[in-house]
Amino acid sequence: MFSNVLNLLFPSQCPICNSPSDKHDHNPFCSECWSSIKRYTGPACSICGLPAPSPVTGICGECLRKKPPFSKILCYGIYDGALKESIHLLKFHGIKRIAKPLGSLLLELRPGNYDAIVPVPLHPKKLKEREFNQTALLGRHLSRVLKIPLLLDSLVKIRETKLQTEVGRTGRLGNLKKAFAVSGNLAGKRLLLVDDVITTGATVSECSSVLIKAGASDVAVIALARSMPKY
């Protein structure tokens, strides 16, 4: 009832179908479009979470060739449809209220017990432009529900980089080299690194590597979406 009252006071149009939003919990999406966001349950690499073409895939070739610094990546869904639109509304249009329902999707992944939650950071210049870090908002919701500390300043971005979409696949790791640093004592801590979208995994790989070098005993990654590979 409270959700319905809020929706009447703050009406909006669903960005997918243009129907009126009917529930404040996932405003501005209507219930039908929000329910179209599905968890990916198909075959995937057990380490990096990369969707695989075969159900017998255990570990992908990339992870077999070079073991990643993170122990695993948990992703909710494929970067498409209503999930993609909701991430865009949060990230590029400042619809911060959508962070809570998106964070609730992450909770469905049952990430487990960790000593702290660490969001992938933005460079201070980018943070000033955007005025918020979307991964920090997601991490805050996880922190409140799981009762795990949220470390906002332990991982920082010290070098401004090009957008990952602006560089080729092979140049993405190089684009991020020495871009992140650790502040504070993380020795022996098991960390949950929060991101919004995983494409090649270069960002979370570099962040995880820096955290491990700083003394973290384990880094697992949790993200809302994974880009579908082209086979």
C-alpha positions in Angstrom: 0.0 0.0 0.0 2.8 2.4 0.9 4.5 1.6 -2.4 1.3 2.3 -4.3 0.8 5.7 -2.5 4.4 6.7 -3.4 3.8 5.8 -7.0 0.7 8.0 -7.1 2.6 10.9 -5.6 5.6 10.4 -7.9 4.2 9.0 -11.1 6.5 8.2 -14.0 6.6 6.4 -17.4 8.2 3.0 -17.9 11.3 3.6 -20.2 10.7 0.3 -22.0 7.0 0.3 -22.9 6.0 3.9 -21.9 3.2 2.6 -19.7 2.7 4.2 -16.3 4.9 2.8 -13.6 2.7 0.8 -11.2 5.0 0.1 -8.3 7.4 2.5 -6.5 9.7 -0.4 -5.5 11.1 -0.4 -9.1 10.0 2.9 -10.3 10.2 4.1 -13.2 9.8 0.5 -14.6 6.3 -1.1 -14.8 6.0 -4.5 -13.1 5.8 -6.3 -16.4 9.0 -4.9 -17.8 10.9 -5.2 -14.4 9.9 -8.9 -14.2 11.5 -9.4 -17.7 14.9 -9.0 -16.0 15.9 -12.7 -15.6 18.9 -14.2 -13.9 21.3 -16.0 -16.4 21.3 -19.7 -15.6 23.0 -21.0 -18.8 26.5 -22.5 -19.1 29.3 -20.3 -18.0 33.0 -20.4 -16.8 33.1 -21.3 -13.1 35.7 -18.7 -12.5 35.0 -15.6 -14.6 31.4 -16.3 -15.3 31.8 -15.9 -19.1 28.7 -17.4 -20.8 29.7 -20.5 -22.7 28.4 -22.2 -25.8 28.4 -25.6 -24.2 26.9 -26.9 -21.0 30.0 -29.1 -20.4 32.2 -26.0 -20.1 33.9 -25.9 -16.7 36.7 -23.3 -17.0 37.0 -21.1 -20.1 40.2 -21.1 -22.2 41.2 -17.6 -21.0 41.1 -18.6 -17.3 43.0 -21.8 -18.1 45.7 -19.9 -19.9 46.1 -17.4 -17.1 44.5 -17.7 -13.7 42.7 -14.5 -12.8 43.6 -12.6 -9.6 39.9 -12.9 -8.4 38.5 -16.3 -7.2 35.2 -15.9 -9.0 32.8 -13.6 -10.7 29.1 -13.7 -9.9 26.9 -12.0 -12.5 23.1 -11.7 -12.3 22.2 -11.4 -16.0 23.1 -10.6 -19.5 23.7 -7.0 -20.4 20.5 -6.5 -22.5 16.9 -5.4 -22.4 15.5 -4.0 -19.2 18.6 -4.8 -17.2 20.7 -2.8 -19.6 18.2 0.0 -19.5 18.1 0.1 -15.7 21.9 0.3 -15.5 21.9 3.1 -18.0 19.3 5.0 -16.0 21.4 4.7 -12.9 24.8 5.3 -14.4 24.2 7.9 -17.0 20.9 9.6 -16.0 21.3 9.8 -12.3 18.2 7.8 -11.4 19.7 6.7 -8.1 16.6 5.2 -6.6 17.0 2.3 -9.0 20.2 1.3 -7.1 18.2 -0.4 -4.3 16.1 -2.8 -6.5 19.3 -3.5 -8.6 21.1 -4.2 -5.4 18.4 -6.6 -4.4 19.1 -8.6 -7.6 22.7 -9.0 -6.5 21.5 -10.4 -3.2 19.8 -13.2 -5.1 23.3 -14.4 -6.0 23.9 -15.2 -2.4 27.5 -13.9 -2.4 28.5 -15.5 1.0 30.5 -14.2 3.9 33.2 -11.6 3.4 35.1 -9.2 5.6 34.3 -6.1 3.6 32.7 -4.8 0.4 34.7 -2.7 -2.0 33.2 -0.8 -5.0 35.1 -0.3 -8.2 36.1 3.3 -7.8 35.8 6.3 -10.2 38.6 8.8 -10.8 38.0 11.9 -8.7 37.4 14.0 -11.9 34.7 11.5 -13.1 33.2 11.4 -9.7 32.9 15.1 -9.6 31.2 15.1 -13.0 28.8 12.3 -12.2 28.4 13.3 -8.5 28.0 9.7 -7.4 29.6 6.3 -8.0 27.0 3.7 -9.1 29.0 0.8 -7.8 29.2 2.5 -4.3 25.4 2.8 -4.3 25.0 -0.9 -5.1 27.6 -1.8 -2.5 25.8 0.3 0.1 22.6 -1.8 -0.3 24.6 -5.0 -0.1 26.4 -3.7 3.0 23.2 -2.8 4.8 21.4 -6.1 4.2 24.4 -8.4 4.6 25.8 -6.3 7.5 29.3 -6.3 6.0 31.4 -3.1 6.1 31.6 -1.0 3.0 35.1 0.4 2.3 34.6 3.4 0.1 38.2 4.7 0.3 40.3 1.5 0.4 40.5 1.2 -3.4 41.0 4.4 -5.3 41.5 5.3 -8.9 44.6 7.5 -9.1 45.0 7.8 -12.9 42.4 9.0 -15.4 41.9 6.5 -18.2 40.1 6.3 -21.5 36.7 4.6 -21.5 37.2 0.9 -21.9 34.8 1.0 -24.8 37.2 3.4 -26.6 40.1 0.9 -26.6 40.4 -2.5 -28.3 40.1 -5.7 -26.3 43.8 -6.2 -26.2 44.5 -2.7 -25.0 42.0 -2.7 -22.1 44.4 -4.1 -19.5 47.2 -1.7 -20.6 44.7 1.2 -20.3 44.2 0.3 -16.6 47.8 -0.4 -15.6 48.8 1.6 -12.5 45.3 3.3 -12.5 44.3 1.9 -9.1 45.9 2.0 -5.6 45.0 0.8 -2.1 44.7 3.0 1.0 44.6 1.3 4.4 45.3 -2.1 5.8 43.6 -5.0 3.9 45.9 -7.7 5.1 44.2 -11.1 5.3 40.8 -9.7 4.4 38.3 -11.6 2.1 36.8 -8.9 -0.1 33.7 -8.7 -2.3 34.4 -6.3 -5.2 31.3 -4.7 -6.7 30.9 -3.6 -10.3 27.9 -2.9 -12.6 28.9 -4.5 -16.0 31.6 -7.0 -16.9 32.7 -6.9 -20.5 36.2 -8.3 -20.9 36.9 -8.4 -17.1 39.9 -6.1 -17.5 38.7 -3.6 -14.8 37.9 -6.1 -12.1 41.1 -8.0 -12.9 43.2 -5.0 -12.4 41.3 -4.0 -9.2 41.6 -7.5 -7.8 45.3 -7.7 -8.6 45.9 -4.5 -6.7 43.9 -5.7 -3.7 45.7 -9.0 -3.6 49.1 -7.3 -3.8 48.0 -5.1 -0.9 47.5 -8.2 1.2 43.8 -9.3 0.7 43.5 -13.1 1.0 40.7 -13.4 -1.5 38.7 -11.2 -3.9 35.4 -12.3 -5.4 33.5 -10.1 -7.8 29.8 -9.5 -8.0 28.2 -7.6 -10.8 24.8 -6.9 -12.3 25.5 -7.9 -15.9 27.8 -9.6 -18.2 28.2 -8.8 -21.9 27.4 -11.8 -24.1 30.5 -13.0 -26.0 30.6 -13.3 -29.8 31.5 -16.8 -30.8 
